[in-house]
Amino acid sequence: MTVTKRIYPFVVLTAIFVLLLLCVLEREVWAQFEPDKECFCKLQGAISDCQCTTESIDDFNNYEVYPILQKLLSRDFF
């Protein structure tokens, strides 16, 4: 019996467990984004701890961080 055959059931069971966990938590996660609740997305103005605004942080995230994350997400892990 090879190592792959011994690990395969563990990987399948782990994947099933993660999927079940995601199904249970999905409702709680999406509840955070309901329109009637306050969200971090509605911030505006200056940030007291640094010399920047929420708009500049948002621009940095959209034009610098997001493209890098997209490149990473498009790569195969293994």
One Martini backbone bead per residue (centre of mass of N, CA, C, O) as a GRO file, in nm:
protein
   78
    1MET     BB    1   0.094   0.038   0.025
    2THR     BB    2   0.070   0.354  -0.036
    3VAL     BB    3   0.068   0.669   0.071
    4THR     BB    4  -0.165   0.771  -0.105
    5LYS     BB    5  -0.377   0.554  -0.012
    6ARG     BB    6  -0.367   0.645   0.292
    7ILE     BB    7  -0.439   0.958   0.251
    8TYR     BB    8  -0.704   0.980   0.087
    9PRO     BB    9  -0.923   0.942   0.312
   10PHE     BB   10  -0.835   1.187   0.477
   11VAL     BB   11  -0.888   1.401   0.260
   12VAL     BB   12  -1.187   1.343   0.217
   13LEU     BB   13  -1.282   1.386   0.510
   14THR     BB   14  -1.178   1.675   0.534
   15ALA     BB   15  -1.345   1.795   0.303
   16ILE     BB   16  -1.621   1.726   0.420
   17PHE     BB   17  -1.589   1.881   0.683
   18VAL     BB   18  -1.544   2.161   0.557
   19LEU     BB   19  -1.813   2.175   0.403
   20LEU     BB   20  -1.995   2.152   0.650
   21LEU     BB   21  -1.885   2.398   0.796
   22LEU     BB   22  -1.955   2.604   0.574
   23CYS     BB   23  -2.261   2.558   0.581
   24VAL     BB   24  -2.299   2.652   0.875
   25LEU     BB   25  -2.140   2.942   0.844
   26GLU     BB   26  -2.273   3.095   0.608
   27ARG     BB   27  -2.499   3.248   0.751
   28GLU     BB   28  -2.314   3.421   0.936
   29VAL     BB   29  -2.145   3.558   0.720
   30TRP     BB   30  -2.381   3.689   0.545
   31ALA     BB   31  -2.509   3.856   0.784
   32GLN     BB   32  -2.290   4.089   0.780
   33PHE     BB   33  -2.413   4.196   0.475
   34GLU     BB   34  -2.648   4.340   0.558
   35PRO     BB   35  -2.798   4.642   0.492
   36ASP     BB   36  -2.883   4.715   0.806
   37LYS     BB   37  -2.586   4.690   0.862
   38GLU     BB   38  -2.296   4.780   0.967
   39CYS     BB   39  -2.002   4.864   0.775
   40PHE     BB   40  -1.673   4.901   0.681
   41CYS     BB   41  -1.750   5.018   0.388
   42LYS     BB   42  -1.861   5.313   0.521
   43LEU     BB   43  -1.609   5.453   0.538
   44GLN     BB   44  -1.472   5.785   0.619
   45GLY     BB   45  -1.192   5.965   0.599
   46ALA     BB   46  -0.988   5.995   0.850
   47ILE     BB   47  -0.707   5.850   1.010
   48SER     BB   48  -0.578   5.882   1.328
   49ASP     BB   49  -0.301   5.693   1.304
   50CYS     BB   50  -0.268   5.840   1.017
   51GLN     BB   51  -0.179   5.999   0.689
   52CYS     BB   52  -0.484   5.896   0.598
   53THR     BB   53  -0.741   5.764   0.405
   54THR     BB   54  -0.987   5.555   0.312
   55GLU     BB   55  -0.951   5.607   0.009
   56SER     BB   56  -0.645   5.539  -0.009
   57ILE     BB   57  -0.674   5.251   0.093
   58ASP     BB   58  -0.872   5.155  -0.122
   59ASP     BB   59  -0.689   5.211  -0.364
   60PHE     BB   60  -0.457   5.030  -0.277
   61ASN     BB   61  -0.617   4.768  -0.269
   62ASN     BB   62  -0.724   4.777  -0.570
   63TYR     BB   63  -0.423   4.840  -0.722
   64GLU     BB   64  -0.218   4.648  -0.544
   65VAL     BB   65  -0.336   4.398  -0.387
   66TYR     BB   66  -0.547   4.258  -0.570
   67PRO     BB   67  -0.358   4.166  -0.809
   68ILE     BB   68  -0.181   3.986  -0.633
   69LEU     BB   69  -0.405   3.796  -0.534
   70GLN     BB   70  -0.492   3.697  -0.815
   71LYS     BB   71  -0.226   3.560  -0.885
   72LEU     BB   72  -0.224   3.363  -0.646
   73LEU     BB   73  -0.509   3.229  -0.707
   74SER     BB   74  -0.419   3.115  -1.001
   75ARG     BB   75  -0.244   2.924  -0.858
   76ASP     BB   76  -0.104   2.637  -0.783
   77PHE     BB   77  -0.017   2.478  -0.494
   78PHE     BB   78   0.108   2.185  -0.612
   0.00000   0.00000   0.00000
